[in-house]
């Protein structure tokens, strides 16, 4: 419906027209600067660029036509309306347009789009409305973006706008919930990487949706999906879409997030997480998923359980960094009053059962390696002792397991292997650089460091030294303290 138009006297109209034209010119200049800064279109002229040129042309036409700014009744109103509509369209496009893909950390890229978003998973392609972006993006949805050996096992995805020349693919399925697209390629199969590269980032990215989110998983491995099914069900109420076996389906979502947000190794930064989620919340999710009974490392309130012995869990290894005196360690710990359990988890271990075993422990000890990732299942207040192989590996032990421990409310301790506690003493002379200059080995790269200090080293802790460490650990536990009963 056309707005009602009046015909005021000439002088006020000339003043009003001049103000409108000056305002529009200033607005277009500002929008042009914004567009140049945030909405570049490296693949050619965008729709917004064309509309901006139309708007500028309309203003120039209006200015030329007006002459001394004395415009005639109906023509004046129509021209003003056309220009204002053009500016309004351009401004709306500017407000909606923003980068689709951003680097959320040194480890992760995340692409996000809302509106008409269509996913053809079998082609690793996400189609978005051209008003969102005029640029085509390519990314690998795995939180280890600079690690080429890991990314070699991750398929590349393309985020591309619809084009005016071709119609968008027709939807075969429509959804009312958002989708999260991610890969379980990379280094998955190693428990540490399962958690730090996928599970924790997935929690950060998806827990805000309270289960109302659809997972589209690329590079899926059936055994991996089965192993972590209970965790995945905590984060999504819907059946997983296996991207590689989705044939030619085109699934349409109101919102899609491709890639997972990474904060730190085995950790969540509440300052960056939606709604301030933390590792405490992550561990609560683990408790629900696996039915973990203990929230804290302390005896139960049952009067008959007050004197329960503290439980020590020794994480055993089979192929490298093996405890050569495991039985002696166990006997010594039992003499201190520990209830000792020994376990050697591997890729086939039932994660739920092992999680409950770890949750029953008050102290956990093991040599640096993926098996120590099980600290995520320890109750708050438990003590974690990391045995650090010799070879100046303190930085590695610190970054992977020491730093994450406080956020999990775990007391961290370490036991550093000395030369005479290592089988390296049987392989090299005492004056070899392996002992005298470990950094020279480090400088040769990860492969050589791993070969020497991780793959070919077993350990035999001195029981006397280890006894002191275990006695120190007992001081952090409430077990054995005298209690009064009602």
C-alpha positions as CSV (number, residue, x, y, z in Angstrom):
1,X,0.0,0.0,0.0
2,X,1.4,3.4,-1.0
3,X,2.0,5.8,1.8
4,X,0.0,9.0,1.9
5,X,1.9,11.9,0.3
6,X,1.3,15.6,1.1
7,X,2.6,18.6,-0.9
8,X,4.3,21.0,1.5
9,X,5.6,24.4,0.7
10,X,8.8,24.5,-1.5
11,X,11.3,25.9,1.0
12,X,10.9,23.2,3.7
13,X,10.9,20.5,0.9
14,X,14.2,21.7,-0.5
15,X,15.8,21.7,3.0
16,X,14.4,18.2,3.7
17,X,15.7,16.8,0.4
18,X,19.1,18.2,0.9
19,X,19.3,16.6,4.4
20,X,18.1,13.2,3.1
21,X,20.6,13.2,0.2
22,X,23.5,14.3,2.5
23,X,22.5,11.6,5.1
24,X,22.3,8.9,2.4
25,X,25.7,9.8,1.0
26,X,27.3,9.7,4.5
27,X,25.6,6.3,5.2
28,X,26.8,4.8,1.9
29,X,30.3,6.0,2.6
30,X,30.2,4.3,6.0
31,X,28.7,1.1,4.6
32,X,31.4,1.1,1.9
33,X,34.1,1.2,4.5
34,X,32.5,-1.5,6.5
35,X,32.2,-3.7,3.4
36,X,35.8,-3.1,2.4
37,X,37.0,-4.1,5.9
38,X,34.7,-7.1,6.7
39,X,33.0,-8.4,3.5
40,X,35.7,-8.8,0.9
41,X,34.8,-11.1,-2.0
42,X,38.0,-12.6,-3.4
43,X,36.0,-14.7,-5.9
44,X,34.4,-11.9,-7.8
45,X,31.8,-9.2,-7.3
46,X,29.3,-10.0,-4.6
47,X,25.6,-9.4,-4.7
48,X,26.1,-6.7,-2.1
49,X,28.7,-4.9,-4.2
50,X,26.2,-4.8,-7.1
51,X,23.5,-3.4,-4.9
52,X,25.9,-0.8,-3.5
53,X,26.7,0.4,-7.0
54,X,22.9,0.6,-7.8
55,X,22.4,2.7,-4.6
56,X,25.2,5.0,-5.5
57,X,23.9,5.4,-9.0
58,X,20.4,6.2,-7.7
59,X,21.8,8.9,-5.4
60,X,23.9,10.4,-8.2
61,X,20.8,10.4,-10.4
62,X,18.7,12.0,-7.7
63,X,21.3,14.7,-7.1
64,X,21.6,15.5,-10.8
65,X,17.9,15.5,-11.3
66,X,17.2,17.8,-8.4
67,X,19.5,20.6,-9.6
68,X,19.0,23.2,-7.0
69,X,17.3,20.6,-4.8
70,X,13.8,21.8,-5.8
71,X,12.1,18.5,-6.8
72,X,8.6,18.2,-8.0
73,X,5.9,16.5,-5.9
74,X,5.3,12.9,-7.0
75,X,8.7,12.3,-8.7
76,X,10.4,13.5,-5.6
77,X,8.6,11.1,-3.3
78,X,9.1,8.1,-5.6
79,X,12.8,8.7,-6.1
80,X,13.4,9.1,-2.4
81,X,11.5,5.9,-1.7
82,X,13.6,3.9,-4.3
83,X,16.9,5.2,-2.8
84,X,15.8,4.5,0.7
85,X,14.7,1.0,-0.2
86,X,18.1,0.3,-1.9
87,X,20.0,1.6,1.1
88,X,17.8,-0.5,3.4
89,X,18.5,-3.7,1.4
90,X,22.2,-3.0,1.4
91,X,22.3,-2.3,5.1
92,X,20.4,-5.5,5.8
93,X,22.8,-7.5,3.7
94,X,25.8,-5.9,5.5
95,X,24.4,-6.7,9.0
96,X,23.8,-10.4,8.2
97,X,27.1,-11.0,6.4
98,X,30.0,-12.1,8.6
99,X,33.0,-14.5,8.3
100,X,31.7,-18.1,8.2
101,X,34.9,-19.7,9.3
102,X,37.1,-18.5,12.1
103,X,40.2,-19.8,14.0
104,X,38.9,-20.3,17.5
105,X,42.3,-21.4,18.9
106,X,45.8,-22.4,17.6
107,X,44.4,-25.9,17.2
108,X,40.9,-25.5,15.8
109,X,38.9,-23.8,13.0
110,X,35.2,-23.7,13.3
111,X,32.7,-22.8,10.6
112,X,29.2,-21.7,11.5
113,X,26.2,-20.8,9.4
114,X,22.5,-20.1,10.2
115,X,19.5,-19.9,7.9
116,X,19.1,-22.1,4.9
117,X,22.0,-24.5,5.4
118,X,22.1,-27.8,3.4
119,X,24.6,-30.6,4.1
120,X,25.5,-33.2,1.4
121,X,27.7,-35.3,3.7
122,X,28.7,-37.9,1.2
123,X,30.4,-35.1,-0.8
124,X,31.7,-33.3,2.3
125,X,29.9,-30.1,1.2
126,X,27.9,-27.6,3.1
127,X,25.7,-25.2,1.1
128,X,24.9,-21.8,2.6
129,X,22.8,-18.8,1.6
130,X,25.0,-16.3,-0.4
131,X,23.8,-13.5,1.9
132,X,26.0,-15.2,4.6
133,X,29.2,-15.2,2.5
134,X,30.4,-14.8,-1.1
135,X,33.5,-16.8,-0.3
136,X,34.1,-20.6,-0.6
137,X,35.8,-22.1,2.5
138,X,37.7,-25.4,2.9
139,X,38.5,-26.9,6.2
140,X,39.1,-30.2,8.0
141,X,36.9,-30.6,11.1
142,X,39.4,-32.1,13.5
143,X,41.0,-30.1,16.4
144,X,44.6,-30.5,15.4
145,X,44.8,-28.1,12.4
146,X,48.6,-27.8,12.1
147,X,49.4,-31.5,12.5
148,X,49.8,-32.8,9.0
149,X,50.2,-36.5,9.9
150,X,46.9,-36.3,11.8
151,X,45.1,-34.4,9.1
152,X,46.3,-36.9,6.5
153,X,43.5,-39.1,7.9
154,X,40.8,-36.4,7.8
155,X,38.7,-35.6,4.8
156,X,38.4,-31.9,3.7
157,X,35.0,-30.3,3.7
158,X,33.8,-27.4,1.6
159,X,31.5,-24.6,2.7
160,X,30.1,-22.8,-0.4
161,X,27.3,-20.4,-1.1
162,X,24.5,-21.1,-3.5
163,X,25.0,-19.4,-6.9
164,X,22.5,-17.6,-9.0
165,X,23.4,-19.9,-12.0
166,X,22.4,-23.1,-10.2
167,X,19.6,-24.0,-7.9
168,X,20.6,-25.3,-4.4
169,X,20.3,-29.1,-4.0
170,X,16.8,-30.1,-2.9
171,X,16.4,-31.2,0.7
172,X,15.8,-34.9,1.3
173,X,15.5,-34.5,5.1
174,X,14.6,-31.4,7.1
175,X,15.6,-30.8,10.7
176,X,14.6,-28.3,13.4
177,X,17.7,-28.7,15.5
178,X,21.3,-27.6,14.6
179,X,24.0,-29.9,13.4
180,X,27.6,-30.3,14.5
181,X,29.9,-31.8,11.8
182,X,33.2,-33.3,13.0
183,X,35.8,-36.0,12.2
184,X,37.0,-38.9,14.2
185,X,40.0,-39.5,11.9
186,X,43.4,-38.2,13.0
187,X,44.9,-39.9,15.9
188,X,41.7,-41.5,17.4
189,X,42.3,-44.9,18.7
190,X,44.8,-43.5,21.2
191,X,42.8,-42.7,24.3
192,X,44.6,-39.4,24.9
193,X,43.7,-38.2,21.4
194,X,40.2,-39.6,21.7
195,X,39.6,-37.2,24.6
196,X,41.8,-34.2,23.9
197,X,41.1,-34.0,20.1
198,X,37.5,-35.1,20.0
199,X,35.5,-35.8,23.2
200,X,36.4,-32.7,25.2
201,X,36.1,-30.3,22.2
202,X,32.8,-31.9,21.3
203,X,31.6,-31.3,24.9
204,X,32.7,-27.6,24.6
205,X,30.9,-27.2,21.2
206,X,27.7,-29.1,21.8
207,X,26.7,-29.2,25.5
208,X,25.0,-25.8,25.2
209,X,22.3,-27.5,23.1
210,X,21.3,-29.8,26.0
211,X,21.0,-32.8,23.6
212,X,19.0,-31.0,20.9
213,X,21.7,-31.3,18.3
214,X,22.4,-33.6,15.4
215,X,25.9,-35.1,15.0
216,X,27.3,-35.6,11.5
217,X,30.5,-37.6,11.9
218,X,33.1,-37.9,9.2
219,X,35.8,-40.6,8.9
220,X,33.7,-42.7,11.3
221,X,35.0,-46.0,12.6
222,X,32.3,-48.4,13.8
223,X,34.4,-49.6,16.8
224,X,35.1,-46.0,17.8
225,X,31.4,-45.0,17.7
226,X,30.5,-48.1,19.7
227,X,33.3,-47.5,22.3
228,X,32.1,-43.9,23.0
229,X,28.4,-44.4,22.3
230,X,27.4,-43.7,25.9
231,X,29.2,-40.4,25.9
232,X,27.8,-39.4,22.5
233,X,24.3,-40.1,23.8
234,X,24.9,-37.7,26.7
235,X,25.5,-34.9,24.2
236,X,22.9,-35.7,21.5
237,X,19.4,-37.2,21.6
238,X,19.5,-38.2,18.0
239,X,21.0,-41.1,16.0
240,X,24.4,-40.3,14.5
241,X,24.7,-39.5,10.8
242,X,27.7,-41.4,9.3
243,X,28.8,-38.8,6.7
244,X,30.8,-41.3,4.6
245,X,27.8,-43.6,4.2
246,X,25.1,-41.0,3.7
247,X,24.8,-41.7,0.0
248,X,23.3,-38.6,-1.8
249,X,21.1,-37.4,1.0
250,X,20.8,-33.6,1.3
251,X,20.0,-32.7,4.9
252,X,18.7,-29.2,5.7
253,X,19.3,-27.6,9.0
254,X,18.6,-24.2,10.5
255,X,22.2,-24.0,11.8
256,X,25.4,-25.9,11.2
257,X,28.7,-25.9,13.1
258,X,31.6,-27.6,11.3
259,X,34.6,-28.3,13.4
260,X,35.1,-28.5,17.2
261,X,36.3,-25.7,19.5
262,X,39.5,-26.5,21.3
263,X,40.7,-24.8,24.5
264,X,43.6,-26.7,26.0
265,X,44.9,-30.3,26.4
266,X,42.2,-32.3,28.3
267,X,40.7,-29.1,29.4
268,X,37.8,-26.6,29.3
269,X,38.3,-22.8,29.8
270,X,35.1,-21.6,31.5
271,X,35.9,-18.0,30.2
272,X,35.6,-19.3,26.6
273,X,33.0,-21.9,27.0
274,X,29.3,-21.2,26.4
275,X,27.5,-20.6,29.7
276,X,30.8,-21.0,31.6
277,X,31.0,-24.8,31.4
278,X,34.1,-26.3,33.1
279,X,35.9,-29.6,33.5
280,X,33.8,-30.1,36.6
281,X,30.7,-30.2,34.3
282,X,32.6,-32.5,31.9
283,X,33.3,-35.0,34.7
284,X,29.7,-34.8,35.8
285,X,28.7,-35.8,32.3
286,X,31.1,-38.8,32.5
287,X,29.5,-39.8,35.8
288,X,26.1,-39.8,34.2
289,X,27.3,-41.7,31.2
290,X,29.0,-44.5,33.1
291,X,27.2,-44.6,36.4
292,X,30.3,-43.5,38.4
293,X,29.3,-43.7,42.1
294,X,32.1,-41.7,43.8
295,X,32.2,-37.9,43.5
296,X,35.0,-37.6,46.0
297,X,38.0,-39.7,47.2
298,X,36.8,-40.5,50.7
299,X,35.1,-43.3,52.5
300,X,31.4,-43.5,52.3
301,X,29.2,-42.4,55.2
302,X,28.4,-45.9,56.2
303,X,29.8,-46.5,59.7
304,X,31.0,-49.9,58.7
305,X,33.0,-48.5,55.8
306,X,34.8,-45.7,57.7
307,X,38.1,-47.8,57.9
308,X,38.1,-48.8,54.3
309,X,41.6,-49.1,53.0
310,X,42.6,-46.5,50.4
311,X,42.7,-48.1,47.0
312,X,45.8,-47.8,44.8
313,X,45.4,-48.4,41.0
314,X,48.5,-49.3,39.1
315,X,48.2,-48.6,35.4
316,X,50.2,-51.4,33.8
317,X,51.8,-51.4,30.3
318,X,52.6,-54.3,28.1
319,X,55.0,-53.2,25.3
320,X,57.1,-50.1,26.4
321,X,57.6,-48.1,29.6
322,X,56.8,-51.3,31.5
323,X,57.0,-51.5,35.3
324,X,59.6,-54.3,35.6
325,X,59.1,-54.6,39.3
326,X,55.3,-54.3,39.4
327,X,54.8,-57.1,41.9
328,X,57.4,-55.6,44.3
329,X,55.6,-52.2,43.9
330,X,52.3,-53.8,44.8
331,X,53.6,-55.7,47.9
332,X,55.3,-52.5,49.2
333,X,52.1,-50.5,48.7
334,X,50.0,-53.1,50.5
335,X,52.5,-52.9,53.5
336,X,51.5,-49.2,53.7
337,X,47.8,-50.1,54.0
338,X,46.7,-49.8,50.4
339,X,44.2,-52.0,48.7
340,X,46.1,-52.5,45.4
341,X,44.6,-53.2,42.0
342,X,46.6,-53.6,38.7
343,X,45.0,-53.0,35.3
344,X,46.4,-52.9,31.8
345,X,43.8,-51.2,29.5
346,X,44.1,-51.3,25.8
347,X,42.0,-50.3,22.7
348,X,39.6,-53.2,23.3
349,X,38.9,-52.5,26.9
350,X,35.3,-51.8,27.9
351,X,35.5,-48.1,28.7
352,X,32.5,-48.2,31.0
353,X,33.9,-51.0,33.2
354,X,37.3,-49.5,33.3
355,X,35.9,-46.0,34.2
356,X,34.2,-47.6,37.2
357,X,37.4,-49.2,38.3
358,X,39.3,-45.9,38.1
359,X,36.5,-44.2,39.9
360,X,36.9,-46.6,42.8
361,X,40.6,-45.6,43.2
362,X,42.0,-43.0,45.6
363,X,45.5,-43.0,44.2
364,X,46.4,-43.8,40.6
365,X,50.0,-44.3,39.4
366,X,51.4,-45.0,35.9
367,X,54.2,-44.2,33.5
368,X,53.6,-41.4,31.0
369,X,51.3,-42.7,28.2
370,X,47.8,-42.7,26.8
371,X,46.5,-44.9,29.6
372,X,46.9,-42.0,32.0
373,X,44.0,-40.3,30.3
374,X,41.8,-42.3,32.6
375,X,42.4,-39.7,35.3
376,X,39.2,-38.1,33.9
377,X,37.3,-40.8,35.8
378,X,39.0,-40.3,39.2
379,X,36.9,-38.8,41.9
380,X,37.6,-35.3,43.1
381,X,40.4,-35.2,45.8
382,X,42.1,-38.3,44.4
383,X,45.9,-38.4,44.0
384,X,47.5,-38.9,40.6
385,X,51.2,-40.0,40.4
386,X,52.8,-39.7,37.0
387,X,56.0,-41.7,36.5
388,X,58.1,-39.6,34.1
389,X,60.7,-41.7,32.1
390,X,64.2,-40.3,31.9
391,X,65.2,-38.1,29.0
392,X,64.2,-34.6,30.0
393,X,60.5,-35.4,29.3
394,X,59.2,-33.2,32.1
395,X,57.7,-30.7,29.6
396,X,55.8,-33.5,27.9
397,X,54.5,-34.9,31.2
398,X,53.6,-31.4,32.3
399,X,51.6,-30.3,29.2
400,X,49.7,-33.5,28.8
401,X,48.7,-34.6,32.3
402,X,50.1,-32.3,35.0
403,X,48.4,-29.1,33.8
404,X,44.9,-30.6,33.3
405,X,44.9,-32.2,36.8
406,X,43.9,-29.2,39.0
407,X,40.8,-28.4,36.8
408,X,39.7,-32.0,37.5
409,X,40.2,-31.4,41.2
410,X,43.0,-34.0,41.3
411,X,46.1,-33.7,43.4
412,X,49.1,-34.2,41.0
413,X,52.5,-35.7,42.0
414,X,55.3,-37.1,39.9
415,X,58.0,-39.7,40.2
416,X,61.0,-39.0,37.9
417,X,63.0,-42.0,36.7
418,X,66.7,-41.9,37.2
419,X,69.3,-43.5,35.0
420,X,69.8,-46.6,37.2
421,X,66.0,-47.1,37.2
422,X,65.8,-47.2,33.4
423,X,66.6,-50.0,30.9
424,X,68.4,-47.3,28.9
425,X,71.4,-48.0,31.2
426,X,71.6,-51.5,29.6
427,X,71.5,-50.1,26.1
428,X,73.9,-47.1,26.2
429,X,77.2,-46.2,27.9
430,X,77.1,-43.8,30.7
431,X,78.8,-41.0,28.7
432,X,76.3,-41.4,25.8
433,X,74.3,-38.3,24.8
434,X,71.2,-40.2,25.7
435,X,72.2,-39.5,29.3
436,X,74.6,-36.5,29.1
437,X,72.8,-34.4,26.5
438,X,69.1,-35.4,26.1
439,X,68.4,-32.2,24.3
440,X,70.6,-33.3,21.4
441,X,68.2,-36.2,21.0
442,X,65.2,-33.9,21.2
443,X,66.6,-31.7,18.4
444,X,66.5,-34.6,16.0
445,X,62.7,-34.4,16.1
446,X,59.7,-36.2,17.6
447,X,60.4,-39.5,15.9
448,X,63.9,-39.9,17.4
449,X,62.8,-38.7,20.8
450,X,59.9,-41.2,20.8
451,X,62.1,-44.0,19.6
452,X,64.8,-43.6,22.2
453,X,62.9,-42.4,25.3
454,X,59.4,-43.7,24.9
455,X,59.4,-46.8,22.6
456,X,62.6,-48.4,24.0
457,X,62.6,-47.6,27.7
458,X,61.2,-49.7,30.6
459,X,61.4,-48.7,34.2
460,X,62.2,-50.2,37.6
461,X,61.4,-47.6,40.3
462,X,63.5,-47.9,43.6
463,X,61.0,-49.2,46.1
464,X,62.5,-47.0,48.8
465,X,62.0,-43.8,46.9
466,X,58.6,-44.9,45.7
467,X,57.6,-45.7,49.3
468,X,58.2,-42.0,50.3
469,X,56.1,-40.8,47.4
470,X,53.2,-43.1,48.4
471,X,53.4,-42.0,52.0
472,X,53.2,-38.4,50.8
473,X,50.1,-39.3,48.7
474,X,48.4,-40.8,51.8
475,X,48.7,-37.4,53.5
476,X,46.2,-36.0,51.0
477,X,43.6,-38.6,51.7
478,X,41.0,-38.8,54.6
479,X,41.4,-42.6,55.0
480,X,42.6,-43.9,58.3
481,X,41.9,-40.7,60.2
482,X,40.1,-41.2,63.5
483,X,36.4,-40.4,63.3
484,X,33.7,-40.2,65.9
485,X,30.4,-41.9,65.5
486,X,27.0,-40.9,66.9
